[in-house]
Amino acid sequence: MKGKRYPKEYKDQLIKEALEIGNVVQVAKRNEINVKTLYRWISESNHKAWQNTKSDAKKMGVYVPSHQEFKQLEKENDKLKKILGEKDLE
C-alpha cells in the first residue's frame, strides 16, 4: 500500500507552522497528517537536499551525507554508545 504524496509547498507550509507554533502534534492533527510523517518532514527539511529540491519536484531526492558529516555522525554515535554503556553499569 502506497502512501499519499504531498507537494513540497504544502510540506514547507506545515513545517513552518509547526515550528512557529511549537506543537507538531496539533498541526498534524489539524491537517490530518500522521504525526510521525510531520516529524520526518521536519527532520528532512534540515538537510541540504531538501532545501535544494525544486518546489515542483514530486518527491525529495535521496540524501547522502558528505564524508565529513558521516565521520561526525560516527563520532557522535560512538560517544552516545559510551554514555549508554556507562548508564547500564550504574
N, C-alpha and C positions, 0 to 999 in steps of 0.2 A: 504494500500500500504506500503510495507516494504522498508526501505532504503538500501543502499549499505553497505556492510561490508568491512572494510579495515584492513589489517594486522597491528599488533602493531608496527612492524618495520617502516611501511610506515607512521603511525601516529607520531611516535617518530621523524622521519626524517623531517616531515613538521613542527612539534612543534619547533624543534631545529632551522630550517631555519627561521621560523617566529621570534623567539626570537633573533637570530643573526642579521637579517636584521632590525628588529624593525617595520615591516609593515605586519601585519597579513592579511590585505585585499589583498595586492599584491600577497602574497604567495598563498592565497586561490584561487584567480582568475587564477593565472598561472597554478595551478594544478586542476582547475575546481572542487573545493570543495566549498560548501556553507560556507560563512564567519562565520556564527553562529556556524556551526559544528566545525570549526577550533578553535574558541574561547572556545567552550565547551571542546574540547580535551586538550587545554592548561590548563584550569581550573582543569580538572580531573587529569592531569599529576602531579599536586602539592600534590595529596593525596597519602598516603602510599599504598593503594590498587592498584593504577596504577603502582607504582614502583615495587611492589611485584608480579605483574601478569607476568606469563611466556610469552615469546615472541611468542610462538606458540598457545597461547590461542585465541579462536575465538572472544571472547568479554570480556570486563572488568567486573570483579565481582562487586557486589553492595557494595558501600562504606557506612559503618555505623560509624559515629563519636563516639569516646570514650565519657565517661561521662564528663570528663574534657573539651573536645572540645565542647561538647553540651552546657555546662554551660557557657563557654566563648562566644559562639555564641549568647546565650540568653542575656548575659550582653551587648554585642555589639549591638544587636538588640534593646534592651531597651534604650540604650544611643542614638542610631540613631533616635528612635521614639521621644525621648525627644527633641532632636535638631530640628527635623522636626516640632514638635508642637510649639516650640518657634519661628521658622521661620514663621509659619502660623499666629501667634499672632502679628507679626511686621507689 
